[in-house]
């Protein structure tokens, strides 16, 4: 998936999270986008090698230069998209730092959404460093701007729906019920 889609899904997860989490929507959006931050080295390297504008390669540059998946910069992306990395690094970091579990859940949403949306040599290695590739059905990361905005309406609509459900108190956490009872008394 593209970064906007991930951010909207993360914001929706933040919307559903307990209201006691400050800036929960922003935290969800940033956490859901964070695995792709590891793409920056490979994007910059490929951008430089292909003389791309502002060193940012277009999807065609990836298709025309599949050698990038063998370059050391691609290892960063494989690592950040691994369920092992999530379980052995991200979640212990979340627990040890006493961060909200929202970060770990939103990060996990990114990994799950990328499974069907990366195909061929661009497939995700969910158990990296083991070589198995999860063959996806399409390459959402290669969408043009029109496709990105079109397909991002789905998580945007879900976020709005979650917002309305929270507003109508259809989704209420037990801690929020206790606070509501305390305010009445």
C-alpha positions in Angstrom: 0.0 0.0 0.0 1.0 3.6 -0.3 1.9 5.8 2.6 -1.4 7.8 2.6 -3.4 4.6 2.8 -1.3 3.4 5.7 -1.6 6.7 7.5 -5.4 6.8 7.1 -5.7 3.2 8.5 -3.4 4.1 11.4 -5.5 7.2 12.1 -8.6 5.1 12.1 -7.0 2.7 14.5 -6.1 5.7 16.6 -9.8 6.9 16.4 -10.9 3.6 17.9 -8.3 3.7 20.6 -9.1 4.9 24.1 -9.6 8.6 24.4 -7.1 8.8 27.2 -4.3 8.4 24.7 -3.2 11.9 23.8 -3.0 12.6 20.0 -4.1 9.0 19.4 -5.0 9.6 15.7 -1.6 11.2 14.9 0.3 8.4 16.8 -1.7 5.8 14.9 -1.0 7.4 11.5 2.8 7.8 12.2 3.1 4.3 13.6 1.3 2.8 10.6 3.6 4.7 8.2 6.9 4.0 10.1 7.9 0.7 8.4 8.2 2.6 5.1 10.7 5.0 6.6 13.2 2.2 6.1 12.6 2.7 2.3 14.3 6.0 2.3 17.9 4.7 1.8 16.9 2.5 -1.1 14.7 5.2 -2.7 17.6 7.8 -2.4 20.2 5.3 -3.7 18.0 4.3 -6.7 17.0 7.9 -7.3 20.7 8.9 -7.5 21.6 6.0 -9.7 18.7 6.8 -12.2 19.2 10.6 -12.1 15.6 11.0 -10.8 14.2 14.4 -9.9 15.1 15.2 -6.2 16.6 11.7 -6.0 13.0 10.3 -5.8 12.5 7.5 -8.3 9.2 6.8 -9.9 7.7 3.3 -9.8 9.0 2.6 -13.3 12.6 3.1 -12.0 12.0 0.1 -9.7 10.6 -2.0 -12.4 13.5 -1.1 -14.7 16.2 -1.7 -12.0 15.2 -4.9 -10.1 18.9 -5.1 -8.9 17.9 -2.8 -6.1 16.3 -5.7 -4.2 19.9 -7.2 -3.9 21.4 -3.9 -2.7 22.1 -3.6 1.1 19.7 -0.7 1.3 16.8 -3.0 0.5 17.7 -5.1 3.6 16.4 -2.2 5.7 13.0 -2.4 4.0 12.8 -6.2 4.4 13.7 -5.9 8.0 11.1 -3.3 8.9 8.4 -5.3 7.1 9.1 -8.6 9.0 6.8 -10.0 11.6 9.9 -11.2 13.4 11.2 -7.6 13.6 7.8 -6.5 14.9 7.7 -9.2 17.5 11.3 -9.2 18.6 12.2 -5.4 18.3 9.1 -3.2 18.0 6.8 -4.8 20.6 9.5 -5.2 23.3 10.5 -1.5 22.6 6.8 -0.5 23.0 6.5 -2.5 26.3 9.8 -1.4 27.7 9.3 2.2 26.8 5.7 2.0 28.3 4.4 3.4 25.0 0.8 2.9 24.2 0.1 -0.5 22.5 -1.5 1.7 19.8 1.9 2.0 18.2 2.4 -1.7 18.0 -1.1 -2.3 16.6 -0.8 0.4 14.0 2.7 -0.8 13.0 1.2 -4.4 12.6 -1.6 -3.0 10.4 1.1 -1.8 7.9 2.6 -5.3 7.7 -0.7 -7.0 7.2 -1.8 -4.5 4.5 1.4 -4.9 2.6 1.0 -8.7 2.2 -1.6 -8.5 -0.6 -0.2 -5.3 -2.1 3.3 -6.3 -3.1 3.9 -8.8 -5.8 6.8 -10.5 -7.7 10.3 -9.6 -6.5 8.6 -6.7 -4.6 6.8 -9.1 -2.4 7.1 -8.9 1.4 9.3 -11.3 3.3 7.1 -11.7 6.4 9.6 -13.9 8.3 12.7 -12.0 7.2 15.7 -13.0 7.2 14.2 -16.3 6.0 13.7 -16.1 2.3 10.0 -16.9 1.9 8.2 -14.2 -0.2 4.4 -13.7 0.4 3.2 -13.3 -3.1 0.7 -10.4 -3.3 -1.9 -9.7 -5.9 -1.0 -6.2 -7.0 1.6 -3.4 -6.5 -0.2 -0.6 -4.6 3.1 1.1 -4.0 3.3 1.7 -7.8 0.0 3.6 -8.0 -0.2 7.0 -9.6 -1.7 9.9 -7.7 -5.2 9.4 -9.0 -5.2 5.8 -7.8 -3.7 6.7 -4.5 -6.5 9.2 -3.8 -9.2 7.0 -5.2 -8.3 3.9 -3.1 -7.6 6.0 0.0 -11.3 6.9 0.1 -11.9 3.5 1.7 -9.8 4.0 4.8 -10.9 7.6 5.0 -14.5 6.5 4.9 -13.8 3.8 7.6 -12.1 6.5 9.7 -15.1 8.8 9.4 -17.4 5.8 10.3 -15.2 5.0 13.4 -15.4 8.7 14.3 -19.2 8.8 14.1 -19.4 5.5 16.1 -17.2 7.0 18.8 -19.3 10.2 18.7 -22.5 8.2 19.1 -20.8 6.2 21.9 -21.3 2.9 20.0 -17.6 2.2 20.7 -16.7 2.9 24.3 -13.8 1.5 26.2 -14.3 0.3 29.8 -12.0 3.0 31.1 -14.2 5.6 29.4 -17.3 4.1 31.0 -15.7 4.5 34.4 -14.9 8.1 33.7 -18.4 8.8 32.5 -19.8 7.3 35.7 -17.4 9.4 37.8 -18.5 12.6 36.0 -22.2 11.9 36.7 -21.6 11.3 40.5 
